[in-house]
Amino acid sequence: MGDADSVKMVLERQVGKRVAVVLSTGQELNGVVIKVTRDLLHLSELGGREFNDAVIPLDRINAVVIRVRTR
């Protein structure tokens, strides 16, 4: 991650991967990043709701949780 990264830039690097996002309401959603636009995040295969998708306004995301492997 760089100093100039935004939530949008972080999410764009995760397309096709599973992430969790913490919303401004405190709710956490996890799923596979399908698409990131200027204003929206499209998540698919939501945890616990595999047959549902979510479209989330980027300005409602407080944090992005990414699984990383340590060596």
N, C-alpha and C positions, 0 to 999 in steps of 0.2 A: 504494500500500500504506500502511496505517495502522499506528501503533504497536501496536494491539491485535489485529491480524490473526493468524489461526492458519493452519496448513497447510490445514485444512478450508475456511476462508473464502476463501483464495486459490484453491483448486481449484473451489469453487462458482462463482466468477466465470469459470471457464474451461470450463464445460459446453458441449459442442459444438466445442471447439477442441482442437488437438493440443498436448500437453505432454510433457515428459520428467520422470520422477521417479527420484531416486536413493534406493535402498533402504538400509537399515541394513547389509546385506551388501556394499554397494558396487556392486551390480548396477544398471544403468540401464535402465529400460523407457520406451518412448515410445508414445503412442497418443492416441486421442481420448477426452476425458472424457465419459462417458455419464451417470454419476450419482455423487453423493457423499452418503453417509449419515453418521450420527453416528460410525461406526467404520470404514467401508469406502470405497474408491475403486474404481469400475468403469471400466476402460479398454477400448476397442475398437480395432480396426484396428491392432494392435500392429506396430511397425516390424519388418520382416523376417518377420512372422507374421500377415499381413493377415487370415487366416481364424480368428484366435484372439482371445479376450478374456482379461482378467486382472482379478481382484478382489484388492485389496491392502489390508491393514489400515493405517489411517492412522498408527498408532503405529510402523510399520516404515518410514515415509518420512522420510528425512533432508533432502531438498531437492526443490524443484519448479523445473524449468527451463522458462521461458516465452519464446517467441520474440516479440520486440517490434521494431517498426519505428522507426528514427530519422528525423527530418525533416531 
